[in-house]
Amino acid sequence: MSRWRSLFLCGSIRRQIIVLTALPIIAVVVIASLIYSSESKTPYKSRVAIKIQTVMAQISAAPSPEIARAIMAATGATGLKVDLLTPQAAAAQLRPAQSLDCDLAEIGSELKTTLGAELRRRTTQSTTEDTIAVPFGDGAVLTFTPAARAPLPLLHPERFFFLPKVLVVVLPMLLLALYAGGVIIAPLTTFAREAQGLSPDEGPDRPFDEEGPREIRSLARALNDMRVRIREMIDGRTRMVRAISHDLRTPLTRLRMRAERTTDAGLRDAMLTDISRIDAMIEETLTYLQRDVATEAVQRVDLPSLLQTVCHDFANAGMPATYDGPDRLVFACKPQALVRAVTNLVDNGVKFAGAATVRLETQTEGGVRIEVVDLGPGIPEDLKAKVLEPFFKGDASRSAAGPRSFGPGGFGLGLSIVHEVAGAHGGTIELRDGKPQGLVVRLDLPRQAAAEAPGHTERWLRRADLAASPART
């Protein structure tokens, strides 16, 4: 019972409206039909009464006793037994009926005025049964005994005599319930669709229309107020971090200047490394909080050229990074965000494995798959989901950059930024174990529509186009 209740309560509102509308109507119609079910038996009693009248007329008109007996025998074969009793037999066998059969009583009552029929209890040496006795002249009596009605099959039409009545009442109510459900659900469906497409940084402050019924207006107002509070919280967080970073950079600059004037070379290098690491952490945090990926336009680019540019930048810095994929492939993406994501992945690869490979494959329906492969220690299975969370570091020893890193260590935002970039493209990120070791970071990006400038059908990004882009985080 609880399972059905849970299914009902957790189902759609439209289904609940239809069920709650239809069930009471069906119950009322069925109960009323059963209470007044005598109408369902009328056809049977009328058929028997008409048959008795017809047989009486045929026997009365029979030219000879033989034909009359033949008529009675033929009638008996149809389920209506007919016997002709002499006055003596009628007096001996027929008595007033003691337990009335409802069907026979109504048939006898119907024939009483036309044929003088009476309901009688007939007793013979072998049987005792209720019968309809009709006077046949000179004291003789014709008895008519209908055969017992056989049980109706489960799907017999007479069992569903109430169905047309139910349909006549229920169908209009179901249509009305469907319409009412649509009217009620439409605003909720619109709210859900708009909420899924909203960005915390883009769009109006109050995107939900506050119109319609009072409850819908109240819900829209609450959603709009919640969106305003979320935006204020995000803006406040960003302002706070920017203010802190601004206040920190002033003393960091002074520390850098003092460190550079230090005569101890070892102490100077260690201090400059720590200062650079702190500055990189601040920059990484600001990049994550600015959410530039949400506002960047989608453009058509030469994706292999974009990925090769990232690999060449690492190779020029003395860190092996290779590209494996097609030489030319036009793809619509957010180029600066994608460069940032691939750069973070390659940086992790060269940091923890000494080298990384970027693979590019085409997928069905115009999508692409980008894989960054390294042969490092990998990530434990129980941490693969956690490392995508902001400010989470899988290994404290990796918080500091290795000698082959492209930049200082960060706050644990590298994979979080990659995750955000994949989501902004409508794609997914997956961390897989390499063979025989290492880590494979897979980005599956679907096809997107590009925002083309007037008069241009494509925009090709070459290495020169990306030189000035903020690829490092």
C-alpha positions as CSV (number, residue, x, y, z in Angstrom):
1,M,0.0,0.0,0.0
2,S,2.8,2.4,0.9
3,R,4.5,1.7,-2.4
4,W,1.4,2.7,-4.4
5,R,1.0,5.7,-2.2
6,S,4.6,6.7,-2.8
7,L,4.2,6.3,-6.6
8,F,1.0,8.4,-6.5
9,L,2.5,11.2,-4.4
10,C,5.8,11.2,-6.3
11,G,4.1,11.2,-9.7
12,S,3.3,14.1,-11.8
13,I,0.7,16.6,-10.7
14,R,-1.3,16.1,-13.9
15,R,-1.6,12.3,-13.1
16,Q,-2.8,13.1,-9.6
17,I,-5.4,15.5,-10.8
18,I,-6.7,12.9,-13.4
19,V,-6.8,10.1,-10.8
20,L,-8.5,12.3,-8.1
21,T,-11.1,13.5,-10.7
22,A,-11.8,10.1,-12.3
23,L,-11.9,7.7,-9.4
24,P,-14.9,9.3,-7.5
25,I,-16.9,9.7,-10.7
26,I,-16.3,6.0,-11.7
27,A,-17.1,4.9,-8.2
28,V,-20.4,6.8,-8.1
29,V,-21.5,5.6,-11.6
30,V,-20.6,2.0,-10.8
31,I,-22.4,2.0,-7.5
32,A,-25.5,3.7,-9.0
33,S,-25.5,1.2,-11.8
34,L,-25.3,-1.8,-9.5
35,I,-28.1,-0.3,-7.3
36,Y,-30.4,0.1,-10.3
37,S,-29.1,-3.0,-12.0
38,S,-32.7,-4.3,-12.6
39,E,-32.5,-2.7,-16.0
40,S,-29.8,-5.2,-16.9
41,K,-32.2,-8.1,-16.5
42,T,-35.1,-6.6,-18.4
43,P,-34.0,-7.9,-21.8
44,Y,-33.9,-11.5,-20.4
45,K,-37.4,-11.3,-18.8
46,S,-38.9,-9.6,-21.9
47,R,-37.5,-12.3,-24.1
48,V,-39.0,-15.1,-22.0
49,A,-42.4,-13.3,-21.8
50,I,-42.5,-12.8,-25.5
51,K,-41.5,-16.4,-26.2
52,I,-44.3,-17.7,-23.9
53,Q,-46.9,-15.5,-25.7
54,T,-45.6,-16.7,-29.1
55,V,-45.7,-20.4,-28.0
56,M,-49.2,-20.0,-26.6
57,A,-50.4,-18.5,-29.9
58,Q,-48.7,-21.3,-31.9
59,I,-50.1,-24.1,-29.7
60,S,-53.6,-22.6,-29.8
61,A,-53.5,-22.4,-33.5
62,A,-52.0,-25.9,-34.0
63,P,-54.4,-27.9,-36.3
64,S,-53.6,-31.2,-34.5
65,P,-52.3,-32.4,-31.1
66,E,-49.2,-33.9,-32.9
67,I,-48.2,-30.4,-34.2
68,A,-48.8,-28.9,-30.7
69,R,-46.6,-31.5,-29.1
70,A,-43.9,-30.8,-31.8
71,I,-44.1,-27.1,-31.0
72,M,-43.7,-27.9,-27.2
73,A,-40.7,-30.1,-27.9
74,A,-39.0,-27.5,-30.1
75,T,-39.6,-24.9,-27.5
76,G,-38.1,-27.1,-24.8
77,A,-34.9,-27.4,-26.9
78,T,-34.5,-23.6,-26.7
79,G,-34.4,-23.6,-22.9
80,L,-38.1,-23.1,-22.1
81,K,-39.7,-26.3,-21.0
82,V,-43.4,-26.6,-21.9
83,D,-45.9,-29.2,-20.5
84,L,-49.6,-29.6,-21.0
85,L,-51.3,-30.7,-17.8
86,T,-54.8,-32.2,-17.7
87,P,-57.2,-30.8,-15.2
88,Q,-56.5,-33.7,-12.9
89,A,-52.7,-33.4,-13.2
90,A,-52.9,-29.6,-12.7
91,A,-54.9,-30.1,-9.5
92,A,-52.5,-32.7,-8.2
93,Q,-49.2,-31.0,-9.1
94,L,-49.6,-27.3,-8.9
95,R,-49.6,-25.4,-5.6
96,P,-49.1,-21.7,-4.8
97,A,-45.5,-20.7,-5.0
98,Q,-43.9,-20.5,-1.5
99,S,-40.5,-19.0,-2.4
100,L,-40.8,-16.5,-5.3
101,D,-38.1,-16.3,-7.9
102,C,-37.8,-12.7,-8.8
103,D,-37.4,-13.3,-12.5
104,L,-40.4,-15.7,-12.7
105,A,-42.5,-13.5,-10.5
106,E,-42.0,-10.5,-12.8
107,I,-42.6,-12.6,-15.9
108,G,-45.8,-14.0,-14.4
109,S,-46.9,-10.5,-13.4
110,E,-46.3,-9.3,-16.9
111,L,-48.3,-12.2,-18.4
112,K,-51.1,-12.1,-15.9
113,T,-53.2,-9.5,-17.6
114,T,-52.7,-10.9,-21.1
115,L,-52.8,-14.7,-20.5
116,G,-54.0,-15.1,-17.0
117,A,-50.7,-16.6,-16.0
118,E,-49.9,-17.5,-12.3
119,L,-46.7,-18.4,-10.6
120,R,-47.0,-21.9,-9.2
121,R,-44.9,-24.5,-7.4
122,R,-45.0,-27.8,-9.4
123,T,-44.3,-31.0,-7.7
124,T,-43.8,-34.3,-9.5
125,Q,-42.4,-37.6,-8.4
126,S,-38.9,-36.5,-9.5
127,T,-38.8,-32.7,-9.2
128,T,-40.1,-29.7,-7.4
129,E,-39.8,-26.4,-9.3
130,D,-41.3,-23.0,-9.8
131,T,-43.2,-22.6,-13.0
132,I,-45.6,-20.2,-14.9
133,A,-49.0,-21.8,-15.3
134,V,-51.2,-20.5,-18.1
135,P,-54.9,-21.7,-18.4
136,F,-55.5,-23.6,-21.7
137,G,-59.2,-24.1,-21.6
138,D,-61.4,-26.9,-20.2
139,G,-59.3,-26.9,-17.0
140,A,-56.1,-27.8,-18.8
141,V,-52.9,-25.9,-17.9
142,L,-49.8,-25.1,-19.9
143,T,-46.7,-24.8,-17.7
144,F,-43.6,-22.9,-18.8
145,T,-40.4,-23.5,-16.9
146,P,-37.4,-21.4,-18.1
147,A,-34.0,-23.2,-17.7
148,A,-31.7,-21.9,-15.1
149,R,-29.5,-19.1,-16.5
150,A,-25.9,-20.1,-17.0
151,P,-23.3,-17.9,-15.3
152,L,-22.1,-15.2,-17.7
153,P,-18.6,-15.4,-19.0
154,L,-16.1,-13.0,-17.4
155,L,-16.0,-10.7,-20.5
156,H,-19.7,-11.0,-21.4
157,P,-21.2,-7.7,-22.6
158,E,-23.9,-7.8,-20.0
159,R,-21.3,-7.6,-17.3
160,F,-20.3,-4.2,-18.7
161,F,-23.7,-2.7,-19.1
162,F,-22.6,0.3,-17.0
163,L,-19.6,1.0,-19.2
164,P,-21.3,3.4,-21.6
165,K,-22.7,5.4,-18.6
166,V,-19.2,5.6,-17.1
167,L,-17.7,6.8,-20.4
168,V,-20.4,9.4,-20.9
169,V,-19.7,10.9,-17.5
170,V,-15.9,10.2,-17.2
171,L,-14.6,11.2,-20.6
172,P,-15.7,14.9,-20.4
173,M,-14.3,15.0,-16.8
174,L,-11.0,13.5,-18.0
175,L,-10.7,16.0,-20.7
176,L,-11.5,18.7,-18.2
177,A,-8.9,17.3,-15.8
178,L,-6.3,17.1,-18.6
179,Y,-6.9,20.8,-19.5
180,A,-6.9,21.8,-15.8
181,G,-3.6,19.8,-15.3
182,G,-2.1,21.5,-18.3
183,V,-3.1,25.0,-17.0
184,I,-1.6,24.2,-13.6
185,I,1.5,22.5,-14.7
186,A,2.5,24.8,-17.6
187,P,3.9,27.5,-15.3
188,L,5.8,25.0,-13.2
189,T,7.2,23.4,-16.3
190,T,8.3,26.8,-17.6
191,F,9.9,27.6,-14.2
192,A,11.8,24.3,-14.3
193,R,13.0,24.9,-17.9
194,E,14.1,28.5,-17.2
195,A,15.8,27.5,-14.0
196,Q,17.9,24.9,-15.7
197,G,19.0,27.3,-18.3
198,L,19.9,30.2,-16.0
199,S,23.5,31.2,-15.3
200,P,24.5,32.8,-12.0
201,D,26.2,35.6,-13.9
202,E,24.0,36.1,-16.9
203,G,20.4,37.0,-17.5
204,P,18.0,39.3,-15.7
205,D,17.8,39.5,-11.9
206,R,14.1,38.5,-11.9
207,P,13.7,36.0,-14.8
208,F,10.4,34.4,-13.7
209,D,7.2,36.2,-14.7
210,E,5.1,37.0,-11.6
211,E,1.7,36.5,-13.1
212,G,-1.1,34.0,-13.1
213,P,-2.8,32.5,-10.0
214,R,-1.8,33.6,-6.6
215,E,0.2,30.5,-5.8
216,I,2.1,30.7,-9.1
217,R,2.8,34.4,-8.4
218,S,4.0,33.6,-4.9
219,L,6.3,30.8,-6.3
220,A,7.7,33.1,-9.0
221,R,8.3,35.9,-6.5
222,A,10.2,33.5,-4.2
223,L,12.3,32.2,-7.0
224,N,13.2,35.7,-8.2
225,D,14.1,36.7,-4.6
226,M,16.2,33.6,-4.2
227,R,18.1,34.4,-7.5
228,V,18.7,38.0,-6.3
229,R,20.1,36.7,-3.0
230,I,22.3,34.2,-4.8
231,R,23.7,36.9,-7.1
232,E,24.3,39.2,-4.2
233,M,26.1,36.4,-2.4
234,I,28.3,35.6,-5.4
235,D,29.0,39.3,-6.0
236,G,29.9,39.8,-2.4
237,R,32.2,36.8,-2.4
238,T,34.0,38.0,-5.6
239,R,34.3,41.6,-4.2
240,M,35.7,40.2,-0.9
241,V,38.3,38.0,-2.7
242,R,39.3,40.9,-5.0
243,A,39.7,43.2,-2.1
244,I,41.8,40.7,-0.2
245,S,44.0,40.0,-3.3
246,H,44.4,43.7,-3.8
247,D,45.4,44.2,-0.2
248,L,47.8,41.2,-0.3
249,R,49.6,42.2,-3.5
250,T,50.9,45.5,-2.0
251,P,52.9,43.7,0.8
252,L,53.8,40.9,-1.7
253,T,55.4,43.5,-3.9
254,R,57.3,45.0,-1.0
255,L,58.4,41.5,0.0
256,R,59.6,40.7,-3.6
257,M,61.6,43.9,-3.7
258,R,63.2,43.2,-0.3
259,A,63.9,39.6,-1.4
260,E,65.6,40.7,-4.6
261,R,68.0,42.9,-2.5
262,T,68.9,40.0,-0.3
263,T,72.6,39.0,-0.7
264,D,72.0,35.4,0.3
265,A,71.2,33.7,-3.1
266,G,69.6,30.6,-1.6
267,L,67.4,32.6,0.7
268,R,66.5,35.0,-2.1
269,D,65.4,32.2,-4.5
270,A,63.4,30.5,-1.8
271,M,61.6,33.7,-0.9
272,L,60.9,34.6,-4.5
273,T,59.5,31.1,-5.1
274,D,57.1,31.4,-2.2
275,I,56.1,34.9,-3.2
276,S,55.4,33.7,-6.8
277,R,53.4,30.7,-5.5
278,I,51.2,33.0,-3.3
279,D,50.7,35.4,-6.2
280,A,49.7,32.4,-8.5
281,M,47.3,31.2,-5.9
282,I,45.6,34.6,-5.8
283,E,45.4,34.8,-9.6
284,E,44.0,31.2,-9.8
285,T,41.3,32.0,-7.3
286,L,40.3,35.2,-9.1
287,T,40.2,33.4,-12.4
288,Y,37.9,30.7,-10.9
289,L,35.6,33.3,-9.3
290,Q,35.4,35.6,-12.3
291,R,33.7,32.8,-14.3
292,D,34.8,34.2,-17.6
293,V,33.8,31.0,-19.3
294,A,30.1,31.9,-18.7
295,T,30.3,35.1,-20.7
296,E,32.8,34.1,-23.5
297,A,31.1,33.7,-26.9
298,V,31.2,30.5,-28.9
299,Q,33.4,30.7,-32.0
300,R,34.4,28.4,-34.8
301,V,38.1,27.5,-34.5
302,D,40.7,25.2,-35.9
303,L,40.8,22.9,-32.9
304,P,44.0,21.0,-33.8
305,S,45.8,24.4,-34.1
306,L,44.5,25.4,-30.7
307,L,45.7,22.2,-29.0
308,Q,49.0,22.2,-30.8
309,T,49.6,25.8,-29.6
310,V,49.2,24.6,-26.0
311,C,51.6,21.7,-26.5
312,H,54.2,23.9,-28.3
313,D,54.1,26.4,-25.4
314,F,55.0,23.6,-23.0
315,A,57.6,22.2,-25.3
316,N,59.3,25.6,-25.7
317,A,59.6,25.7,-21.9
318,G,61.4,22.4,-21.9
319,M,58.5,20.2,-20.8
320,P,57.5,17.4,-23.2
321,A,53.9,17.8,-24.4
322,T,52.8,16.2,-27.7
323,Y,49.7,16.3,-29.8
324,D,48.0,13.3,-31.4
325,G,45.1,13.9,-33.7
326,P,43.8,15.3,-37.0
327,D,45.7,18.2,-38.6
328,R,42.5,20.2,-39.3
329,L,39.1,20.2,-37.7
330,V,36.7,23.1,-37.5
331,F,34.8,23.1,-34.1
332,A,32.6,25.6,-32.3
333,C,33.8,26.3,-28.8
334,K,34.8,28.9,-26.2
335,P,38.5,29.1,-27.3
336,Q,40.0,30.9,-24.3
337,A,38.2,28.8,-21.8
338,L,39.2,25.6,-23.6
339,V,42.8,26.7,-23.8
340,R,42.8,27.3,-20.1
341,A,41.3,23.9,-19.4
342,V,43.8,22.0,-21.6
343,T,46.7,24.0,-20.2
344,N,45.7,23.0,-16.7
345,L,45.5,19.3,-17.7
346,V,48.8,19.4,-19.5
347,D,50.4,21.2,-16.6
348,N,49.3,18.5,-14.2
349,G,50.6,15.8,-16.6
350,V,54.1,17.3,-16.9
351,K,54.1,18.2,-13.1
352,F,53.4,14.6,-11.9
353,A,54.6,12.5,-14.8
354,G,57.2,14.6,-16.6
355,A,55.3,14.5,-19.9
356,A,51.8,14.6,-21.3
357,T,50.0,13.8,-24.6
358,V,46.9,15.6,-25.9
359,R,44.7,13.4,-28.1
360,L,41.8,14.6,-30.3
361,E,39.1,12.4,-31.8
362,T,35.9,13.2,-33.6
363,Q,32.6,11.8,-32.1
364,T,29.2,11.2,-33.5
365,E,26.8,14.1,-34.3
366,G,29.7,16.6,-34.6
367,G,31.1,16.3,-31.1
368,V,34.8,15.8,-30.2
369,R,36.8,14.0,-27.5
370,I,39.9,15.5,-26.0
371,E,42.1,13.3,-23.9
372,V,45.2,14.4,-21.9
373,V,47.3,11.3,-21.0
374,D,50.2,11.0,-18.7
375,L,52.1,8.1,-17.1
376,G,52.3,9.4,-13.6
377,P,51.0,7.9,-10.4
378,G,47.3,8.6,-11.2
379,I,44.5,9.3,-8.8
380,P,42.9,6.8,-6.4
381,E,39.5,5.7,-7.4
382,D,37.9,7.1,-4.2
383,L,39.3,10.6,-4.9
384,K,38.4,11.0,-8.6
385,A,35.1,12.7,-7.8
386,K,36.6,14.8,-5.0
387,V,39.4,16.3,-7.0
388,L,36.8,18.0,-9.2
389,E,35.6,20.0,-6.3
390,P,37.0,23.5,-5.7
391,F,39.9,23.8,-3.3
392,F,40.4,20.1,-2.9
393,K,43.9,18.6,-3.2
394,G,44.3,14.9,-3.7
395,D,47.8,14.8,-2.3
396,A,49.3,17.5,0.0
397,S,52.7,16.8,-1.5
398,R,51.4,17.9,-4.9
399,S,50.3,21.3,-3.6
400,A,53.8,22.7,-4.4
401,A,54.9,22.7,-8.0
402,G,57.5,20.2,-9.1
403,P,60.7,21.1,-11.0
404,R,59.0,20.4,-14.3
405,S,55.8,22.4,-13.6
406,F,54.8,25.2,-15.9
407,G,54.0,27.4,-12.9
408,P,53.7,27.3,-9.1
409,G,51.2,25.1,-7.3
410,G,47.7,26.3,-6.7
411,F,44.7,26.1,-4.4
412,G,43.4,22.9,-6.0
413,L,41.3,24.7,-8.6
414,G,42.9,23.3,-11.7
415,L,40.5,20.4,-12.3
416,S,37.6,22.5,-10.9
417,I,38.2,25.0,-13.7
418,V,38.4,22.1,-16.3
419,H,35.1,20.7,-14.9
420,E,33.5,24.2,-15.2
421,V,34.7,24.6,-18.8
422,A,33.4,21.2,-19.8
423,G,30.0,22.1,-18.3
424,A,29.9,25.4,-20.1
425,H,30.3,23.5,-23.4
426,G,27.5,21.1,-22.4
427,G,30.1,18.4,-22.1
428,T,31.5,16.0,-19.5
429,I,34.8,15.3,-17.8
430,E,35.9,11.8,-16.9
431,L,39.0,10.6,-15.0
432,R,40.2,7.2,-16.1
433,D,43.2,5.0,-15.1
434,G,45.9,4.8,-17.8
435,K,47.4,1.6,-19.1
436,P,49.7,0.3,-17.6
437,Q,49.7,3.4,-15.3
438,G,49.0,7.1,-15.2
439,L,45.9,9.1,-15.7
440,V,43.6,9.8,-18.7
441,V,41.4,12.9,-18.4
442,R,38.7,12.7,-21.0
443,L,36.6,15.7,-22.2
444,D,33.6,14.9,-24.3
445,L,32.3,18.1,-25.9
446,P,29.1,18.1,-28.0
447,R,28.5,20.2,-31.2
448,Q,27.5,23.8,-30.5
449,A,26.2,26.7,-32.6
450,A,28.8,29.5,-33.1
451,A,28.0,33.2,-32.7
452,E,29.3,34.3,-36.1
453,A,30.3,37.9,-36.8
454,P,28.4,39.6,-39.8
455,G,30.0,38.8,-43.1
456,H,32.1,35.9,-41.7
457,T,31.3,32.3,-41.8
458,E,34.3,31.0,-39.9
459,R,37.0,32.4,-37.6
460,W,40.3,30.5,-37.6
461,L,42.4,30.8,-34.5
462,R,46.0,30.4,-35.2
463,R,48.9,30.4,-32.7
464,A,49.2,34.2,-33.1
465,D,45.5,34.6,-32.2
466,L,46.1,32.7,-28.9
467,A,49.4,34.3,-27.9
468,A,47.6,37.1,-26.0
469,S,44.9,34.9,-24.5
470,P,45.1,34.2,-20.7
471,A,45.9,30.6,-21.0
472,R,47.7,30.1,-17.7
473,T,45.7,29.8,-14.4
